[in-house]
Amino acid sequence: MSSLAVLVLAAGDGTRMKSARPKVLHEIAHRPMLGHVLDAVAPLQPERTLVVIGKDMEAVAAAAAPAETVVQSPPLGTGHAVKVALDRLGDFTGDVLVLVGDVALITTETLAALITERRRTPAAAVAVLGMRPADPGAYGRLVVAADGGLEAIVEARDATPEQLAITLCNSGVIVLDGARAADLVGAIENKNAKREYYLTDVVAIARQHGLLCRAIEAPAEELLGVNSRAELAVAEAMMQQRLRARHMAAGVTLVDPTTVYFSADTAIGRDSVIEPSVVFGPGVRVGEGVEIRAMSHIVGAIIGDGAIVGPFARLRPGTVLGPNVHVGNFVELKAARLGEGSKANHLSYIGDTVVGREVNIGAGTITCNYDGFLKHETRIEDGAFIGSNAALVAPVTIGANAIVGAGSVITRDVPADALALGRGQQVEKPGAARILRARGSDAKRQQAKSKERKL
């Protein structure tokens, strides 16, 4: 939408969160709440996006980038926060959308509908997004006139019993006519117990000047504000439900949806199957026709078409799996690239490693990538075979089509097509097992006799 400025109020420290971290930086689906809000407004293509922060909130400013930030100091209420931002906007006369940084479930469609309602002829000076929560509690009430216009927003603490019976509540999301916003906000007074300037007063001020105000309603679940850890958990659950539905609608099978957890940026191709109890951290991209088996944990990884991962696999950041790669149970990968058709099916750690095509990595293989000071790279070229329980001490290269014998410790490069054996020489002593068993039996008899004498 053209001629739009967005103001996000994010100066609150979130006292009820009991945290040193600013409230809007607490994460839902591995993304700060502020990030979700900014993602929702981005498709509206605002000319300006300003995030109002408090003093010493450099971390919030960094999370808001590339949006502009403006500091509200001291914090004197939502009306004051908007005034500070409007001063930065200067002579902007388009729509001014105001929302709070902890309403992480808000959608672009709802915001667009609110802006459209303000612009509807005859255009309103103020449009407010309302909701009907199960427990209206401390929410401000929207007083609607008989003609459907919005008369006022009454804070719960100031409401009469009749007004408290109103179920339509204020969400904190407002659109102002930019041509009138400075005058309306500038007229807000702080004649209240907290001596703060409340943005909600703009509705009554606008009506006093004969200006039109409207409200529309959106689902309360979408407008949940997060002020405590308990509310953060509720929002997380709702976001996960939304993400699961989104992936299934895009052609992904979730065998047991309620046990799968996504990050906001998880991307999965169609015809992929996700088994129960799989967790996706940030930065995961999954191709088409992939099978992620149960109890796997994946962060910062790219998985090619047709790959199979798990069960009980862990893929850490920097992992890239080519098409049709198999990574099996109790395998951990970190900064590892596996070429097409390669397999690591059992009980292995592959870190800082480049693996070619059609490589077989046997059970118990370890790439020894850390010397206590630095990480080193292992390279396993196309067609190589790594036997079970091998330790590859980096930096080391296993050449194409080479074979590393089971139980080997490899400390030097292995040429292509070579067989490498790095284990101690096996020695057999005929009859020694029989002698050892006899000695053991004699020792047990002597021990038993000694106990009898003591008794």
Stockholm file with secondary structure:
# STOCKHOLM 1.0

chainA/1-455         MSSLAVLVLAAGDGTRMKSARPKVLHEIAHRPMLGHVLDAVAPLQPERTLVVIGKDMEAVAAAAAPAETVVQSPPLGTGHAVKVALDRLGDFTGDVLVLVGDVALITTETLAALITERRRTPAAAVAVLGMRPADPGAYGRLVVAADGGLEAIVEARDATPEQLAITLCNSGVIVLDGARAADLVGAIENKNAKREYYLTDVVAIARQHGLLCRAIEAPAEELLGVNSRAELAVAEAMMQQRLRARHMAAGVTLVDPTTVYFSADTAIGRDSVIEPSVVFGPGVRVGEGVEIRAMSHIVGAIIGDGAIVGPFARLRPGTVLGPNVHVGNFVELKAARLGEGSKANHLSYIGDTVVGREVNIGAGTITCNYDGFLKHETRIEDGAFIGSNAALVAPVTIGANAIVGAGSVITRDVPADALALGRGQQVEKPGAARILRARGSDAKRQQAKSKERKL
#=GR chainA/1-455 SS CCSEEEEEECCCCCGGGCCSSCGGGSEETTEEHHHHHHHHHGGGCCSEEEEEECTTCHHHHHHHTTSEEEECSSCCCHHHHHHHHHHHHTTCCSEEEEEETTCTTCCHHHHHHHHHHHHSSSCCSEEEEEECCSCCTTSCEEEECTTSCEEEEECGGGCCHHHHTCCCEEEEEEEEEHHHHHHHHHTCCCCSTTCCCCTTHHHHHHHHTTCCEEEEECCGGGGCCCCSHHHHHHHHHHHHHHHHHHHHHTTCEESSGGGCBCCTTCEECTTCEECSSCEECSSCEECTTCEECTTCEECSCEECTTCEECSSCEECTTCEECTTCEEEETCEEEEEEECTTCEEEESCEEEEEEECTTCEECTTCEEECBCSSCBCCEEECTTCEECTTCEEESSEEECTTCEECTTCEECSCBCTTCEECCSCCCCCCTTHHHHHHHHHHHHHHHHHHHHHHHC
#=GC SS_cons         CCSEEEEEECCCCCGGGCCSSCGGGSEETTEEHHHHHHHHHGGGCCSEEEEEECTTCHHHHHHHTTSEEEECSSCCCHHHHHHHHHHHHTTCCSEEEEEETTCTTCCHHHHHHHHHHHHSSSCCSEEEEEECCSCCTTSCEEEECTTSCEEEEECGGGCCHHHHTCCCEEEEEEEEEHHHHHHHHHTCCCCSTTCCCCTTHHHHHHHHTTCCEEEEECCGGGGCCCCSHHHHHHHHHHHHHHHHHHHHHTTCEESSGGGCBCCTTCEECTTCEECSSCEECSSCEECTTCEECTTCEECSCEECTTCEECSSCEECTTCEECTTCEEEETCEEEEEEECTTCEEEESCEEEEEEECTTCEECTTCEEECBCSSCBCCEEECTTCEECTTCEEESSEEECTTCEECTTCEECSCBCTTCEECCSCCCCCCTTHHHHHHHHHHHHHHHHHHHHHHHC
//
